[in-house]
């Protein structure tokens, strides 16, 4: 907490005070840097809501306006909104339906839950070499058919949209969020897209 201007990692067991440390860290940053804008990335909507509620009880309205709390995908959506992205997001039952279509059209013999897992895992990976090592040709073929169907239907899942945002930022075509500090909850679960972001 006393060293929030540096890169820090907190490693601790559940219930030991990580959330407390993050919140106190936010307070320390806001007190030390009068123009700081802090992004707090969580991995679940429930964690976002819990942190936001705790911050509301600790910060003044002016300080609260300088802190954004959201999931990774929530931040990606904010960036897509900033460029008025008009595409259709593929989620929930629509995504499951498209995976069923991909299984059928690809001819891949795989249980649905295995197909869903493979598509998600490949979609989360930025490095093609890692994909080729970690996944079978059958899984990669299924993923390619899934992507082809997404393009045909003019839809994109959260992984594809996240890769798009990262690619646009790296190419200088999209601005990063206006943040000076980033606090990431459960950083050990960060996938390669999230890490690149």
C-alpha positions as CSV (number, residue, x, y, z in Angstrom):
1,X,0.0,0.0,0.0
2,X,2.9,2.4,0.8
3,X,4.5,1.5,-2.5
4,X,1.6,1.9,-5.0
5,X,3.7,3.9,-7.5
6,X,5.6,0.7,-8.3
7,X,4.6,-2.6,-10.0
8,X,3.3,-4.8,-7.2
9,X,1.9,-8.3,-6.9
10,X,0.0,-9.5,-3.9
11,X,0.1,-13.2,-3.2
12,X,-2.1,-14.4,-0.4
13,X,-4.7,-17.0,0.6
14,X,-8.5,-16.4,0.4
15,X,-9.8,-14.2,3.2
16,X,-6.4,-12.7,4.0
17,X,-7.2,-9.2,2.9
18,X,-6.4,-8.9,-0.8
19,X,-9.6,-6.8,-1.5
20,X,-8.7,-4.6,1.5
21,X,-5.2,-4.1,0.1
22,X,-6.5,-3.2,-3.3
23,X,-8.9,-0.6,-1.9
24,X,-6.3,0.9,0.4
25,X,-4.0,0.9,-2.6
26,X,-6.6,2.9,-4.5
27,X,-6.9,5.4,-1.7
28,X,-3.0,5.7,-1.5
29,X,-2.8,6.4,-5.3
30,X,-5.6,9.0,-5.2
31,X,-3.9,10.7,-2.3
32,X,-0.4,10.6,-3.8
33,X,-1.4,11.5,-7.4
34,X,-4.1,14.2,-7.7
35,X,-4.7,13.5,-11.4
36,X,-4.6,9.7,-11.2
37,X,-7.3,7.7,-13.0
38,X,-7.4,4.1,-11.8
39,X,-8.8,1.0,-13.6
40,X,-9.6,-2.0,-11.4
41,X,-10.0,-5.2,-13.5
42,X,-12.0,-8.1,-12.0
43,X,-12.8,-11.5,-13.4
44,X,-16.5,-11.7,-12.5
45,X,-19.4,-9.3,-12.4
46,X,-20.0,-10.3,-8.7
47,X,-16.4,-9.2,-7.8
48,X,-16.9,-6.0,-9.8
49,X,-20.1,-5.2,-7.8
50,X,-18.5,-6.1,-4.5
51,X,-15.4,-3.9,-5.1
52,X,-17.5,-1.0,-6.4
53,X,-19.7,-1.1,-3.3
54,X,-16.7,-1.1,-1.0
55,X,-15.1,1.8,-2.9
56,X,-18.4,3.8,-2.6
57,X,-18.2,3.5,1.1
58,X,-14.6,4.7,1.3
59,X,-14.2,7.4,-1.4
60,X,-15.6,10.8,-1.9
61,X,-17.8,11.3,-5.1
62,X,-14.9,13.2,-6.7
63,X,-12.5,10.3,-6.0
64,X,-15.0,7.7,-7.1
65,X,-15.2,9.5,-10.5
66,X,-11.5,8.7,-11.0
67,X,-11.8,5.0,-10.5
68,X,-13.3,2.6,-13.0
69,X,-14.1,-0.9,-11.9
70,X,-15.1,-3.5,-14.4
71,X,-14.4,-7.0,-15.8
72,X,-11.9,-7.3,-18.6
73,X,-14.7,-7.8,-21.1
74,X,-16.5,-4.8,-19.6
75,X,-13.4,-2.6,-20.3
76,X,-13.2,-4.0,-23.9
77,X,-16.9,-3.2,-24.4
78,X,-16.2,0.4,-23.3
79,X,-13.5,0.7,-25.9
80,X,-15.7,-0.7,-28.6
81,X,-18.4,1.8,-27.6
82,X,-15.8,4.6,-27.9
83,X,-15.5,3.8,-31.6
84,X,-19.2,3.2,-32.1
85,X,-18.7,-0.4,-33.0
86,X,-22.0,-1.5,-34.7
87,X,-21.4,-5.3,-34.8
88,X,-23.4,-7.9,-33.0
89,X,-21.9,-9.6,-30.0
90,X,-22.2,-13.4,-29.9
91,X,-23.0,-14.6,-26.4
92,X,-25.1,-17.2,-24.5
93,X,-27.5,-19.4,-26.5
94,X,-26.7,-17.8,-29.8
95,X,-23.0,-18.8,-29.3
96,X,-24.0,-22.3,-28.3
97,X,-26.1,-22.6,-31.4
98,X,-23.2,-21.5,-33.6
99,X,-20.9,-24.0,-31.9
100,X,-23.5,-26.8,-32.8
101,X,-23.5,-25.5,-36.4
102,X,-19.7,-25.6,-36.4
103,X,-19.6,-29.1,-35.2
104,X,-22.1,-30.2,-37.8
105,X,-20.4,-28.3,-40.7
106,X,-16.8,-29.3,-39.7
107,X,-17.7,-33.0,-39.4
108,X,-15.6,-33.1,-36.2
109,X,-16.7,-35.9,-33.9
110,X,-16.5,-34.2,-30.5
111,X,-18.9,-33.8,-27.5
112,X,-20.4,-30.3,-27.3
113,X,-18.7,-29.4,-24.0
114,X,-15.3,-30.4,-25.4
115,X,-15.9,-28.3,-28.5
116,X,-17.0,-25.3,-26.5
117,X,-13.9,-25.6,-24.3
118,X,-11.6,-26.0,-27.4
119,X,-13.1,-23.0,-29.2
120,X,-12.8,-20.8,-26.1
121,X,-9.2,-21.9,-25.4
122,X,-8.1,-21.3,-29.0
123,X,-9.9,-18.0,-29.1
124,X,-8.1,-16.8,-25.9
125,X,-4.6,-17.5,-27.3
126,X,-2.7,-14.8,-29.2
127,X,0.3,-16.9,-30.3
128,X,-0.4,-19.2,-33.3
129,X,2.6,-21.4,-32.3
130,X,1.0,-22.0,-28.8
131,X,-2.3,-22.9,-30.5
132,X,-0.5,-25.5,-32.8
133,X,1.3,-27.1,-29.8
134,X,-1.6,-27.2,-27.4
135,X,-4.5,-28.2,-29.7
136,X,-5.2,-31.0,-32.1
137,X,-5.7,-30.5,-35.8
138,X,-9.4,-31.5,-35.3
139,X,-9.8,-28.7,-32.6
140,X,-8.1,-26.1,-34.8
141,X,-10.3,-27.2,-37.8
142,X,-13.4,-26.8,-35.7
143,X,-12.3,-23.4,-34.5
144,X,-11.6,-22.2,-38.1
145,X,-15.1,-23.4,-39.1
146,X,-16.6,-21.6,-36.1
147,X,-14.7,-18.4,-37.1
148,X,-15.9,-18.7,-40.7
149,X,-19.5,-19.0,-39.5
150,X,-19.1,-15.9,-37.2
151,X,-17.9,-13.9,-40.2
152,X,-20.7,-15.2,-42.4
153,X,-23.3,-14.3,-39.7
154,X,-21.6,-10.9,-39.0
155,X,-21.1,-11.7,-35.3
156,X,-18.1,-11.8,-33.0
157,X,-17.6,-13.5,-29.6
158,X,-15.9,-11.8,-26.7
159,X,-12.5,-13.4,-27.5
160,X,-12.5,-12.2,-31.1
161,X,-13.6,-8.7,-29.9
162,X,-10.9,-8.6,-27.3
163,X,-8.3,-9.6,-29.9
164,X,-9.6,-6.9,-32.2
165,X,-9.3,-4.2,-29.5
166,X,-5.7,-5.3,-28.6
167,X,-4.8,-5.3,-32.3
168,X,-6.3,-1.9,-32.9
169,X,-4.4,-0.5,-29.8
170,X,-1.1,-2.0,-31.0
171,X,-1.6,-0.6,-34.4
172,X,-2.3,2.9,-33.0
173,X,-5.9,2.9,-34.4
174,X,-7.6,2.8,-31.0
175,X,-6.7,4.7,-27.8
176,X,-6.1,2.8,-24.6
177,X,-8.5,3.8,-21.8
178,X,-7.6,7.0,-20.1
179,X,-6.0,5.4,-17.0
180,X,-2.8,6.1,-15.1
181,X,-2.9,3.0,-12.9
182,X,-4.2,-0.5,-13.3
183,X,-5.1,-2.9,-10.5
184,X,-5.9,-6.4,-11.6
185,X,-7.7,-8.9,-9.4
186,X,-6.8,-12.6,-9.9
187,X,-4.0,-11.7,-12.3
188,X,-2.8,-15.4,-12.3
189,X,-5.9,-16.2,-14.4
190,X,-5.0,-13.6,-17.1
191,X,-5.0,-15.2,-20.6
192,X,-2.7,-14.0,-23.4
193,X,-5.2,-11.5,-24.8
194,X,-5.9,-10.0,-21.4
195,X,-2.1,-9.8,-20.7
196,X,-1.5,-8.1,-24.1
197,X,-4.4,-5.6,-23.3
